[in-house]
């Protein structure tokens, strides 16, 4: 006896470009289309009539069971986005390895199959959204890089003034609310104009980059080191009293001046002056803290440069 010809709906289910399978309340597979066969390597004959977990023990058993049971209980659709759970089945994908994903990224829909107002089974669709996920991740990475570039000084790669002041404002607000200690240092290179005049601006730029590199190696991870403009730099020191900040100032000053900067065989001697200030009762705003550190910096310069001075 000849097998019955497949109906049009059977052909559609078999040929659609996404996965379709049906589960009963005991999580047994009632239907398994060609997409699921092709990507899992298991045919309908191998899967239908068995628990989905018998064929795919790596599936998230608790999560999937709860998802299906909710559809049986509520009689309404349920969804799972790749952004919430990147994949349900560990299917290979055909995207470039540069996409940065190990398995096909999947959106899943859980649809109740009703008979006389009762949910008889749950139909699950599995859509391949790997390309969408890769594009979105690339877009998010690009936006993050743009944000990072917006926060960085183009010459030295450290924080720019806008980002530094934003961090200082946040830390100052935190200090006003919770107390503790907060200090900042402002410092610049002594006689930097002479360096530019004598050796040229390209050498001056190299000196600034080297100075930023040296200081970056001695500051803490929780500190914010930024270029304030020209040859002037700033360091934000959360949870740091002024006395400790001035010890950091001396460390920075010695690090900058410990050796000349070698630029294409030319040794350029460099020293720095540093001014420090600390948040305390009576300082009305974070801008006042900057002004106090700036006043201390100019005091260091008036006293002969290559020294650290605290605003008291």
N, C-alpha and C positions, 0 to 999 in steps of 0.2 A: 504494500500500500504506500503510495506516495505521501511524503510529508506535506502538510499544508503550506501554501505559499505565504511568505511573510506579508503582513499588512503594510500599508504605507507608513503608518505610525511606527511599526517595527523597524522599517528601513531608516526612517529619520533618526530614531533613537540610536541605531547602530552607527550612523554615519556622521552625526553632529561632531563638531570639533571640541567637545568638552566631555568630561566624564559624567556618567550617570550610573548610579547603583541604588538599589532599594533594600531597606532593612525592615525586619519585623521587630516587635517589641523585645524579643530575646536577642537582638543584634545578629540574627541570621540573615544572610544575603539572599534576596529573592530575585534580583536582576543585576546584570553586570554587562555594560555595553562595550563596544569595540575599543573606545578610547581607553577604558580602564584595563582591558586586555592588553592592548599595545604597550601601555606605559608600565604596567605591573609585571608583565610576562606571564600572568595567570589568566587562563580562559574562563569563560562563564561556567563550563562543565567542572572546572577545578574549584570554583569558589561558591557557586550557588548551592544553597542547602546547608551551608556550614556557617559557624560564627565568623564574623569578620575578623575577629582576633585570632582565630585559628590559622587563617591565611596570612594575617599581618600582625604578628605579636608586638611589633614595635609601635603600633598606633597608641595614641594617648587614651588608654582605656577609660579612666575615670571621666575625663573631659568629654570624650565622644559619647559615652553612655548617658551622661547628664544632658548633653545637647539633644540627643535623639529622644530621651524620655520627656524633656520639656515640650517637644513638639507633640508627642502623644497626649500629654496632659492638657496642654493649652489649645491644641488644634490650630496653631498659627505658625507662620514661617519663622525660621531662625537663620542667622547668617554668621559667617566667620570670615574676616578679612585677613589678607596676608600681613597687614600691618599689626594685627593682633596676634596671629599665629601664622608664621611664614608658610607653613605647609602642613597638610594632613598626612599625605602619603609621600614617602621618600622616592619620588620619581625623578629620573634624570631630566635635564632640560637641554635644549639645543642652542642656547645662547653662548656667546663667547666666554671663555674662562675669565676674561677680564671683567666680567659682570660682577664678580665678587660674591656669588651665591652658589651653595653646594647642590641644592635641589630645586626642582621646579617650584616657584612661588604660586600659591593657590588661594583663590577665593572660593568659599563653599557656601551653598545654599541648602537648607534643610526644609523640605516642603511636605506638608501632611497630605497623604492620599486618603481621601474620605470615602466612606460608604455608609449611607443613611446616618449622617451626622457623627459617625464614629471614625476615629483615625485607625485605618487598617494597617498602614505601613508608612514609612518615611522615605521619600525620594531625596537623595543627596546628589547635588551637582558639584563637580570639581572643575573650575576654570583655570587655565594656565595664564597667569598674569606676570610671568617672569619678566617679560620685556618692560611692562609698566613699572614693576618694582625697581628694576635696574635704572630706568630713566629717572624715577623719583629719587632714588638714592644718589645718583649722579648730580641731580639738581640740588638736593640738600647739601651735598658735599661742596658744590660750587658756591652756594649761598654762604656756607660756613667759611669757606676760604675768602670770599669777598669781605665777610664781616671781619675776619682776622686781618686782612690787608687794611681794612678801614681803621683798625685799632693799632696798627703798627707804623712806626716811623720808616719811611722809604729808604733812608740811608743806612741806618744802624740795625733795623729789624726789631728794636725794642719797642715798648709801648709809646704811642704818641701822646701829645699833651692832652688832647680831648679825652682819650681813654684814661690817662692818669688822673685827671681831675674828676672824672666820673667815679673812679675807684675811691679817690680821696673823699668825695662827697658821701659815698655809701658808708665808708668806714667812720667818717665823722658823725654821721647820723647814728650808727651803731654805738659809738662812744657816748654820745649824748643820752642814749636810752639806757645803756647798761653800765657805763663807766669803764674803769680800767685804764689802760695806757694807749697812747697813739702818738707817734712822732713822724716827722718828715725831715728829709735832708735835701737841700739844694746845693749843687756844686757845678763848677765849670772849670775849664782849662785855663790856666794862667797864660796871659800874653798870646792868646790864640790868634789874634789878628797878625801878630808878627810872624807866626808860622805860615799863615796864608800868604803874607807879603813876601816872605823870604823864599818859600819853597813852592808856592802855588796852591790853588784851591784843591787840586786833585790829591796832593799830599795831605792837605788839611782834612779832606774827607776820609782818607785812610786813617789818619790819627784818630778821628772821631769814632770810626768803626772799631778800631783796636781798643780804644778806651772803653767803649760799650761792651766789647767782648770780655775784657779783663774784669770789669765790675760785675758782669753777669755771672761770673764764676764764683763770686764771693757773697752774693746776696742769697737770702733764704727763698725757698719755693713760695712761701706765703706773702713775700714782699712784692711790691710793684715797682719796677725800675723803668723809667721813661725819659724820653728826650723832651725837654721843656721848650727848646727853641735855640737855634744857633749852636753854641758850645755849652749851653746850660742843660743840666740833667737833674732829675729828681728821683728820690727813693722814698716810697711809702712804707712805713714800718709799723704794722698793727701790733698791738699788745706789747709795745716796747716803750719803757720810760726814757726820758731824755738822756739820762746818764748812760744807759746802754746804747742809745742811738749815737751818741758821740764816740763811743768805742767803735761802732760800725763806721762812723765817719773817718776815723783815723785809719782803720783797716782799708777803706776805699782809697784814701789819699795815698797811703803807702803802696797799694797795688798799682795805682795809676803811675806813680813816679818811680817805681822800683827799677825800671830800665827804660832806655830810650826806645822809641818806635822806629823800627827799621823799614824804610820805604825805598825800595829799589836801590839798596846800598847806602842810603843816606840815613844817618842816625838823628832822629828828631827828639830832643829832650822834652819831656812833658811833666808838668806838675798841676795840681788842682787845689782850689780853695773850696771849703765846705762850710755851709751854715745849717744849723739844726734848730728845730723848734718842736714843742710838744703841746698837745691839747691839754687845757686846764680850764677850770672855772673862770669865767670872765672873757674867754675868747669867743666872740659872738658867732663866728661862722668859719667854715673851712678856708675861705678866701683869706681871712685874717691870719690863719696858720701859715699860708703861703707867704704872706707879706712879712711875717716875723722871721721865717727861715731866710727870706731874701735879704732882710736887714742884717741878719747874722752873717750871711755870705759876703755882703759888701763890707762888713766890719772886718772879716778875715782878710779881704783884699787891702783894706786901709792899713792893716797891721803888718803888711809885707807879703801877703799871699803864701801859698803852700802851707796852709794851716787850717784847722777846724775851729769854729767858734759857735757856741750855743747862744740862743736868744734867752736871756734871763730877765 
